[in-house]
Amino acid sequence: MWLLARARSSLTLFEHVALLVMLAGGLEAIRSIVWFALAAVVVLPRAVDAVWPQRELRPGLAVRSLARVCALALPGVVVLLLMVPASAYENEWPTRALAAVRAHPGERVLADDRYADWLLWNVPSLRGRLAYDVRFEVLTTRQLRAIAGFRAHPSRLARGYGIVVLEGNAAPVLGGRTLYADGEITVLER
């Protein structure tokens, strides 16, 4: 804001309005703040130049050498990343918990924010049966309050769901039959 006020003549009216709209939208839908950051990256360098003019820099030998090393290393890094099997990225996720959820087709599922998207990715048939995913910006205020109150009154939010998938050990609080538990995740049948 200080930079916009200080170098206001270096930016167009559209750029000012675009930044303010992106900021307001980003703050309203918390996860959309990335759009403000992208707009700032495009717009603000000219404002920075207006406030702090730079002398012309000439890249020295060290800068050119570093650029060459990075250019040569980049293809190797890409190849190494492509050689890693997809399963390596899923090692931390408990596949036996997936089996417990899959064993109950048709049941409505409540999962916490850590596991909801993972479940939906691995069990696409949960679409329409999963309580919520982690796109909190699409939830209503009432839904957000219900989720926030889940820690205090978990059984209230879990009503109506046949399967509950939560981080940690939720069995003592929610009751029901434990289908899978490993200390990090619990799958309950209610």
C-alpha positions as CSV (number, residue, x, y, z in Angstrom):
1,M,0.0,0.0,0.0
2,W,2.9,2.3,0.9
3,L,4.5,1.6,-2.5
4,L,1.2,2.2,-4.4
5,A,0.8,5.6,-2.6
6,R,4.4,6.6,-3.0
7,A,4.7,5.8,-6.7
8,R,1.1,6.3,-7.8
9,S,2.0,8.2,-10.9
10,S,4.1,5.3,-12.2
11,L,1.1,3.0,-12.4
12,T,-2.1,3.3,-14.5
13,L,-5.5,3.5,-13.0
14,F,-6.2,0.0,-14.2
15,E,-3.2,-1.3,-12.4
16,H,-4.2,0.4,-9.1
17,V,-7.8,-1.0,-9.4
18,A,-6.6,-4.5,-10.4
19,L,-4.3,-4.7,-7.3
20,L,-7.0,-3.5,-5.0
21,V,-9.6,-5.9,-6.4
22,M,-7.1,-8.8,-6.2
23,L,-6.3,-7.9,-2.6
24,A,-9.9,-7.6,-1.6
25,G,-10.8,-10.9,-3.3
26,G,-7.7,-12.6,-1.9
27,L,-8.6,-11.6,1.6
28,E,-12.2,-12.6,1.2
29,A,-11.4,-16.0,-0.1
30,I,-8.2,-16.7,1.8
31,R,-6.7,-19.2,-0.6
32,S,-7.1,-16.8,-3.6
33,I,-4.5,-14.5,-2.2
34,V,-2.1,-16.0,-4.7
35,W,-3.9,-14.0,-7.4
36,F,-2.9,-10.8,-5.6
37,A,0.7,-12.0,-5.4
38,L,0.7,-12.7,-9.1
39,A,-0.8,-9.3,-9.9
40,A,1.8,-7.6,-7.6
41,V,4.7,-9.4,-9.4
42,V,3.5,-8.0,-12.7
43,V,2.6,-4.5,-11.6
44,L,4.9,-3.5,-8.7
45,P,8.3,-3.7,-10.3
46,R,7.7,-0.4,-12.2
47,A,6.6,1.2,-8.9
48,V,9.7,-0.1,-7.2
49,D,11.8,1.4,-10.0
50,A,10.1,4.7,-9.6
51,V,10.8,4.8,-5.9
52,W,14.3,3.4,-6.0
53,P,15.9,4.0,-9.4
54,Q,18.7,1.5,-10.1
55,R,21.9,2.1,-11.9
56,E,22.5,-0.1,-14.9
57,L,24.0,-3.4,-13.8
58,R,26.3,-5.5,-16.0
59,P,26.5,-9.1,-15.2
60,G,29.9,-10.2,-14.1
61,L,31.7,-13.5,-14.6
62,A,30.2,-15.0,-11.5
63,V,26.6,-14.2,-12.5
64,R,27.1,-15.6,-16.0
65,S,28.8,-18.7,-14.6
66,L,25.9,-19.3,-12.2
67,A,23.4,-18.9,-15.0
68,R,25.2,-21.5,-17.0
69,V,25.4,-24.0,-14.1
70,C,21.7,-23.6,-13.5
71,A,20.9,-24.0,-17.2
72,L,23.0,-27.2,-17.4
73,A,21.6,-28.6,-14.1
74,L,17.9,-28.0,-14.9
75,P,17.4,-30.8,-17.4
76,G,19.1,-33.3,-15.0
77,V,16.8,-32.3,-12.1
78,V,13.8,-32.6,-14.4
79,V,14.9,-36.1,-15.5
80,L,15.5,-37.2,-11.9
81,L,12.0,-36.0,-10.9
82,L,10.4,-37.9,-13.9
83,M,12.2,-41.1,-12.9
84,V,10.6,-41.2,-9.4
85,P,7.5,-43.4,-9.6
86,A,4.2,-41.9,-8.7
87,S,3.8,-44.4,-5.8
88,A,6.8,-42.7,-4.1
89,Y,4.6,-39.6,-3.5
90,E,1.9,-41.7,-1.8
91,N,4.0,-43.6,0.7
92,E,2.9,-41.5,3.7
93,W,-0.8,-42.2,2.9
94,P,-2.3,-45.3,4.5
95,T,-3.6,-47.5,1.7
96,R,-5.3,-49.8,4.2
97,A,-7.5,-46.9,5.3
98,L,-8.6,-46.5,1.7
99,A,-9.6,-50.2,1.6
100,A,-11.7,-49.7,4.7
101,V,-13.6,-46.8,3.1
102,R,-14.0,-48.7,-0.2
103,A,-15.5,-51.6,1.6
104,H,-18.5,-49.5,2.4
105,P,-19.8,-48.2,-0.9
106,G,-22.8,-46.0,-0.8
107,E,-22.1,-44.7,2.8
108,R,-21.8,-41.0,3.4
109,V,-18.2,-40.1,4.5
110,L,-17.0,-37.4,6.8
111,A,-13.3,-36.7,6.6
112,D,-11.1,-34.0,8.1
113,D,-9.2,-31.5,6.0
114,R,-6.0,-33.6,5.9
115,Y,-7.7,-36.6,4.4
116,A,-10.7,-35.4,2.4
117,D,-9.0,-34.5,-0.8
118,W,-6.8,-37.6,-0.6
119,L,-9.9,-39.8,-0.3
120,L,-11.7,-38.1,-3.2
121,W,-8.6,-38.4,-5.4
122,N,-8.2,-42.2,-4.6
123,V,-11.9,-43.0,-4.4
124,P,-13.7,-40.9,-7.0
125,S,-17.0,-42.6,-6.3
126,L,-17.1,-40.6,-3.1
127,R,-18.1,-37.6,-5.1
128,G,-21.3,-36.3,-3.7
129,R,-21.0,-38.5,-0.6
130,L,-18.0,-36.8,1.0
131,A,-19.0,-34.2,3.6
132,Y,-16.6,-31.5,2.5
133,D,-13.2,-31.1,1.0
134,V,-10.5,-28.5,1.9
135,R,-11.8,-25.7,-0.4
136,F,-13.0,-23.8,2.6
137,E,-13.7,-20.7,0.5
138,V,-16.7,-22.5,-1.1
139,L,-18.3,-23.3,2.2
140,T,-21.0,-21.2,3.8
141,T,-20.4,-19.4,7.2
142,R,-22.7,-22.0,8.8
143,Q,-20.7,-24.9,7.4
144,L,-17.4,-23.3,8.5
145,R,-18.8,-22.8,12.1
146,A,-19.9,-26.4,12.1
147,I,-16.4,-27.6,11.1
148,A,-14.8,-25.2,13.6
149,G,-17.0,-26.6,16.4
150,F,-16.2,-30.2,15.4
151,R,-13.3,-30.5,18.0
152,A,-15.6,-29.4,20.8
153,H,-18.7,-31.5,19.7
154,P,-17.5,-34.1,17.2
155,S,-20.6,-36.3,17.4
156,R,-22.8,-33.4,16.4
157,L,-21.1,-32.9,13.0
158,A,-20.7,-36.6,12.5
159,R,-24.4,-37.3,12.6
160,G,-25.7,-38.8,9.4
161,Y,-22.3,-40.1,8.2
162,G,-21.8,-43.8,8.1
163,I,-18.0,-43.6,7.8
164,V,-15.8,-41.1,9.6
165,V,-12.1,-40.6,8.6
166,L,-10.1,-38.4,11.0
167,E,-6.6,-37.7,12.0
168,G,-5.5,-39.2,15.3
169,N,-7.6,-41.5,17.4
170,A,-11.3,-40.4,17.3
171,A,-12.8,-43.7,18.4
172,P,-13.2,-42.8,22.1
173,V,-14.9,-39.5,21.3
174,L,-17.2,-40.6,18.4
175,G,-17.8,-44.2,19.2
176,G,-18.5,-46.7,16.6
177,R,-16.6,-49.6,15.2
178,T,-13.0,-49.0,14.2
179,L,-12.3,-50.2,10.7
180,Y,-8.8,-49.0,10.6
181,A,-6.5,-47.1,13.0
182,D,-2.7,-46.6,13.0
183,G,-2.2,-43.7,15.4
184,E,-2.2,-41.1,12.5
185,I,-5.6,-41.9,11.0
186,T,-8.8,-43.5,12.2
187,V,-11.6,-44.9,10.0
188,L,-14.8,-45.5,12.0
189,E,-18.1,-47.0,11.0
190,R,-21.0,-45.4,12.9
